[in-house]
Amino acid sequence: MRVNREAFLHCLESVQAGVTSKDVVAQASCFAVLNGDVLSYSDEVYCRAESLLPDKFSGAVPHKPLLELLRKLNEDEIEVKQSEGELLLIGKGRRAGIRMEREVSLPFGSVETPEEWRKLHPDFADAVGIVQCAASTDTNQFHLTCLHLHPQWIEACDSFQICRWPLKTGLKEPVLVRQTAIKHVVSLGMTEFAETGSWIHFRNEAKLVMACRRYQDEFPDITGFFEVKGTPTQLPKGLVQATENAHIFSAENPEADRVFLRLADGRLRIKGVGANGWYRETKKISYNGPPLDFRIAPQILVSLVKRFNDCVVAKDRLKVDMGSFVYVTCLGKPEGAEQAPAPQADAARSTKSKKRKGAEEGGER
C-alpha cells in the first residue's frame, strides 16, 4: 500500500505520548497497528488514531527506528508492506525492514470506553501548560508529581512553588493526573473530554484519543498559601530575554528545570545552571527589602512577565496574581543559608497518599 509519508509520520507522532522506553508493560516502546488504527500504551497514557493503513495490518513496531526513518526519507509517498516478522518501507531505490511482532500484547483492554463526551474548556490546554511547570519530579511524593484537576481549578505544587488556574473543568469530582501524562494535552488540540472509572479521556477534531490514568489520592489544601500580604513590586523589563538566556543552561536539567533569582539592593539577579555551563544577568528592580532567593520554572517566569509584571513580596513568599492564574513561590535566605520552609509542607504532611517522603531538595548554593 502506498501512503503519504508526511501524513503517516504525523499520525505516528500524534500518538507518541503513549510510548515510553521504560519497561513498564510489554510493547510499551512500540506503536501497535490494529484494525486500521495505531495505538500506544504506557500504563499512564493511552493513545489511538487512524493509521492510514488497511485493517489487515496487525502488529507492534518499535517506535524509534520507524519515526527516525520516516523523518529522514524525502519521498512524498512510500510503499508500506507487512511481511513475515517485518514492516517494510519502500522508497525510490531503497527499502527497509523494521522488526514487527505479529501479536499485539499491549494491555489497552483495561482502558474503559467512554459513553459520554463533553466539550473541553477552551482554556484547559493553556492552564495545563502553565500549571504543570509547578509539579514536582520527586516520585517519593507521588501526589506532588500530579496535577490536581478540581471541578473549579487546576493546580500543582512541588514543595517550593504553587500554581492555580481557576477554571470550570467540567469534572464531577477532583482527581490527580500525572504531570508527565497530561502535559501532552497542550500540543494536541483537544476539544472534548470524558470520564471513566480509571481514566480521563481527551479527543480532538481529528478523532485522536488520548487517555490519562486518574488517581483518587488526596491533594493538600493549598488555598491558604495564596493569601500573601507584603510589598508591591514590579518585575523588571527585559526579564523575558534574560530568562530565555538562562534557560539555555537550566534546560540541561530536564527533571528539575529551574532558574534561580535573587532580590537584593534594588536589583534582581537571574541565573541558569546546567551541566555545560551557566548564565547570569542582573536587572534593576524596585525592591529594597532584605536579600531573598527563590527558584522558578523558566516557562512560568516568561509567562508571568509577558502578561503581568506586578508582584507582592513578603518575608517568605513571592506572589503574582495574573487574574487567569495565581503563582506563589517560597523565598529563602541568600547564599548557603538555611532554606525557608516549603509553603505547603504542613499541608502535605496531612495527606493520606502512601507515596511520600520529604520535600524536594533544591536552591542555589
Secondary structure, 3 states (H helix, E strand, C coil): CEEEHHHHHHHHHHCHHHCCCCCCCCCCCEEEEECCEEEEECCCEEEEEECCCCCCCCEEEEHHHHHHHHHHCCCCEEEEEEECCEEEEEECCEEEEEECECCCCCCHHHCCCCCCCEECCCCHHHHHHHHHHHCCCCCCCHHHHEEEEECCEEEEECCCEEEEEECCCCCCCCEEEEHHHHHHHHHCCEEEEEECCCEEEEEECCCCEEEEEEECCCCCCCHHHHCCCCEEEECCCCHHHHHHHHHHHHCCCCCCCCEEEEEECCEEEEEEEECCEEEEEEEECCCCCCCEEEEECHHHHHHHHHHCCEEEECCCEEEEECCCCEEEEECECCCCCCCCCCCCHHHHHCCCCCCCCCCCCCCCC
